[in-house]
Amino acid sequence: MSRSTVKLLFLLLAVLAAAPARAWEVSRDATREDFQAFHRRFSSDAYFYPRHGAAPLGLIGFEVYVDATYDRDFDDEPFTATAIDGDFTGGFLSVARVGARKGLPGGIDLGLSYGRALGGDVNLVSAELQYAIFKGGLLSPALSVRLTGSRAVDGKAYDFDQYGAEVLFSKGFTVLTPYVGAGVFRSKGTLDRTIGSSFEDTTDRGMLYAGITLNLLLPKITVEVEKADVVQGAVRVGIGF
């Protein structure tokens, strides 16, 4: 990576470090029903969606980015009565990430990210592996398959693991790249309770998403709409080629 790219990555990491102080955390005293409802909603919001098109980056291609999601009604759900200690700033849930993607030979892209549920105690590390079945071109679209994995780190009461698989389709038009995709994911959540045995919940979900990238190189801006348990929005800002 160039020196300017490294500086930008440190800047993006600072964005997460400057996130709001912890205002809520997953409660060890949640009921089983509320924990299950929380886990299923949170796992849908925290899925590692692509927020990029299907065309491969290529051997010299890369991207570094920061992004964030927005689920406006999370705090209104009944499960927050026992599953959450504290309050959500503004009443919504946002999961922010900083990350990087790198092109490899053979139409393969590899990506890694670090994320945080803003204001909360859930931190995530995520990885993605994408393979381009059709690389796309001036007149032809791109088609890729994508595998993802996420895991909670430095958690207290809540342990989280998630894996997903998708099919992703996009078509580039000069500086605009619209894309759509669909897939499935499995999420396992475990609550370490204050009293009694731990609760576990494993849920399978299908998901759909659509987005568009404005590729100005410096920066690249992506807006994505995502649907699993509920509809949420996401915005990514990055640089790369």
FENKA-V71721 format. One record per pair of residues at least 6 apart in sequence whose ideal C-beta (glycine too) atoms are under 6 Angstrom apart, sorted by sequence separation. I is the first residue (numbers start at 1). J is the second residue. D is the distance in whole Angstrom. If there is no record, write none. Layout:
# FENKA-V71721
((I | J | D) (I | J | D))
This chain:
# FENKA-V71721
((103 | 109 | 6) (104 | 110 | 6) (136 | 142 | 3) (192 | 198 | 5) (226 | 232 | 5) (116 | 123 | 5) (135 | 142 | 6) (152 | 159 | 6) (170 | 177 | 6) (191 | 198 | 6) (213 | 220 | 6) (214 | 221 | 5) (101 | 109 | 6) (102 | 110 | 6) (134 | 142 | 6) (152 | 160 | 4) (190 | 198 | 6) (191 | 199 | 4) (225 | 233 | 6) (115 | 124 | 4) (134 | 143 | 4) (170 | 179 | 3) (213 | 222 | 4) (101 | 111 | 4) (133 | 143 | 5) (151 | 161 | 5) (190 | 200 | 5) (224 | 234 | 5) (114 | 125 | 6) (169 | 180 | 6) (211 | 222 | 6) (132 | 144 | 5) (150 | 162 | 4) (189 | 201 | 5) (211 | 223 | 6) (223 | 235 | 6) (75 | 88 | 4) (99 | 112 | 6) (113 | 126 | 5) (168 | 181 | 4) (211 | 224 | 3) (99 | 113 | 3) (130 | 144 | 5) (131 | 145 | 5) (149 | 163 | 5) (188 | 202 | 5) (222 | 236 | 4) (112 | 127 | 5) (166 | 181 | 5) (209 | 224 | 6) (210 | 225 | 6) (51 | 67 | 6) (75 | 91 | 4) (97 | 113 | 5) (98 | 114 | 6) (130 | 146 | 4) (148 | 164 | 4) (187 | 203 | 5) (221 | 237 | 6) (111 | 128 | 4) (166 | 183 | 3) (209 | 226 | 5) (74 | 92 | 6) (97 | 115 | 4) (129 | 147 | 5) (147 | 165 | 6) (165 | 183 | 5) (186 | 204 | 5) (219 | 237 | 5) (220 | 238 | 5) (74 | 93 | 4) (110 | 129 | 6) (164 | 183 | 6) (208 | 227 | 5) (72 | 92 | 5) (95 | 115 | 6) (96 | 116 | 6) (128 | 148 | 5) (146 | 166 | 5) (185 | 205 | 6) (219 | 239 | 6) (71 | 92 | 6) (109 | 130 | 4) (164 | 185 | 3) (207 | 228 | 4) (218 | 239 | 5) (71 | 93 | 4) (95 | 117 | 5) (96 | 118 | 6) (127 | 149 | 5) (145 | 167 | 6) (146 | 168 | 6) (184 | 206 | 5) (108 | 131 | 5) (162 | 185 | 6) (163 | 186 | 6) (205 | 228 | 5) (70 | 94 | 6) (94 | 118 | 5) (126 | 150 | 4) (144 | 168 | 5) (183 | 207 | 6) (69 | 94 | 6) (107 | 132 | 4) (162 | 187 | 4) (45 | 71 | 5) (68 | 94 | 5) (69 | 95 | 5) (124 | 150 | 5) (125 | 151 | 6) (143 | 169 | 5) (182 | 208 | 5) (161 | 188 | 5) (68 | 96 | 4) (107 | 135 | 6) (124 | 152 | 6) (125 | 153 | 6) (142 | 170 | 5) (181 | 209 | 5) (160 | 189 | 5) (67 | 97 | 5) (89 | 119 | 5) (122 | 152 | 6) (123 | 153 | 5) (141 | 171 | 4) (180 | 210 | 5) (123 | 154 | 5) (159 | 190 | 4) (66 | 98 | 5) (179 | 211 | 6) (65 | 99 | 6) (157 | 191 | 6) (178 | 212 | 5) (121 | 156 | 6) (157 | 192 | 5) (64 | 100 | 5) (177 | 213 | 4) (63 | 101 | 5) (62 | 102 | 5) (175 | 215 | 5) (38 | 79 | 5) (37 | 79 | 4) (61 | 103 | 4) (59 | 103 | 6) (34 | 79 | 4) (38 | 83 | 4) (58 | 103 | 5) (57 | 103 | 3) (59 | 105 | 6) (56 | 103 | 6) (34 | 82 | 5) (35 | 83 | 6) (45 | 93 | 6) (34 | 83 | 4) (46 | 95 | 5) (15 | 66 | 6) (31 | 82 | 5) (56 | 107 | 4) (30 | 82 | 5) (57 | 109 | 5) (30 | 83 | 4) (56 | 109 | 6) (12 | 66 | 4) (9 | 64 | 5) (8 | 64 | 6) (27 | 83 | 6) (27 | 85 | 5) (5 | 64 | 6) (24 | 84 | 5) (25 | 85 | 5) (24 | 86 | 3) (23 | 86 | 5) (23 | 87 | 6) (24 | 88 | 6) (23 | 89 | 6) (20 | 89 | 6) (56 | 132 | 4) (48 | 126 | 4) (56 | 135 | 6) (55 | 136 | 5) (16 | 98 | 6) (13 | 98 | 6) (12 | 98 | 4) (55 | 142 | 4) (54 | 142 | 4) (54 | 143 | 6) (54 | 144 | 4) (24 | 119 | 6) (23 | 119 | 4) (24 | 120 | 5) (25 | 121 | 4) (20 | 118 | 6) (19 | 118 | 5) (20 | 119 | 5) (22 | 121 | 6) (16 | 116 | 6) (48 | 148 | 5) (48 | 150 | 5) (54 | 168 | 4) (54 | 169 | 6) (54 | 170 | 4) (53 | 170 | 3) (53 | 177 | 4) (53 | 179 | 4) (28 | 157 | 4) (26 | 157 | 5) (26 | 158 | 4) (47 | 185 | 6) (43 | 187 | 4) (39 | 189 | 4) (35 | 191 | 5) (49 | 209 | 6) (44 | 205 | 6) (71 | 232 | 4) (39 | 201 | 5) (40 | 203 | 5) (69 | 232 | 5) (70 | 233 | 5) (35 | 199 | 5) (28 | 193 | 5) (29 | 194 | 6) (36 | 201 | 5) (69 | 234 | 5) (28 | 194 | 4) (32 | 199 | 5) (67 | 234 | 6) (67 | 236 | 4) (51 | 222 | 5) (65 | 236 | 5) (66 | 237 | 6) (51 | 224 | 5) (65 | 238 | 3) (64 | 238 | 6) (63 | 238 | 5) (49 | 226 | 5) (63 | 240 | 3) (62 | 240 | 5) (61 | 241 | 6) (44 | 228 | 4) (44 | 229 | 4) (51 | 236 | 4) (45 | 232 | 6) (41 | 229 | 5))
